[in-house]
Amino acid sequence: MNIVFIGTGGGRVNLVRQKRLTGGFKINSKSAYIHVDPGPGALIYSWKFKQNPLGLDAIVVSHNHLDHCNDASLMAEAMTRYGFKKRGILIGSKYAIKGKNEDKAVTSYHQSKIKEVYVGIPGKKKKFKTERGFFEMEFIKSKHDEPTAFGFKLKLEGKTIGYTGDTEIYKGIGKNYKGCDVLIANCLKPEDDGIPDHLKTEDVIEILKTAKPKMCILNHLGFSMIKAGPAPQAKKIQKESGIPTFAPKDGQKFNFS
């Protein structure tokens, strides 16, 4: 099993300037190939990093913002073998799947080509069957300006991968992510900038002290985080939380032993 970061960047400024790519990440295992939050560049850079989108079993869209969903319909077209085979699973927030004011992350046409479409609701759990095996997702509360957004804990082949999605810190968030082998934390900024809805370095430290995953990976880095240096921020988080913390580069792969 491994996780490949198709793009480690996020946020409005980086979304346009592309200092870090915004293609989300892919989880590869014997049971499922899952692409999470396929933002701009997900399709192109999947090919560049040798991650064949035609082999996808599932696509996850944590919320209906461009840096998380811009390429979702493209990836759905690939997963359904150019739209010719009804297959695969689409998991998304309510706004991503059903839309708001008819604004959907994945078009109705592409949803019609997918075998299973599921709206993730925080507090719920769901087991999914793929052509290769099974995986289970527990949907976790996110405090974000897309009100139907979620994070998750994914149980796959005896491992648990947590993903905060985009959220600001809230009471109990650390407890929600207990039991993870790895927690992927969307850490947009190194310090408070007066803008809510996203985590900063100190927030990640606070979460890790309670959640205590075996490892933390920083993701969805905003422009200010990129300028500050993700590696020094990861070192600070590791020192203060006691949890091994990494800040991958675009295209980097993490293997599970």
FENCOR-V849645 format. One record per helix or strand of 3 or more residues. SS is the DSSP state (H for helix, E for strand). FROM is the first residue (numbers start at 1). LEN is the number of residues. If there is no record, write none. Layout:
SS&FROM&LEN, SS&FROM&LEN
This chain:
E&2&4, H&12&6, E&25&4, E&33&4, H&42&7, H&53&3, E&58&4, H&66&4, H&72&8, E&89&4, H&94&5, H&108&5, E&116&4, E&125&5, E&134&8, E&150&7, E&159&5, H&173&4, E&182&8, H&201&11, E&216&4, H&223&6, H&230&12, E&245&3, E&253&3
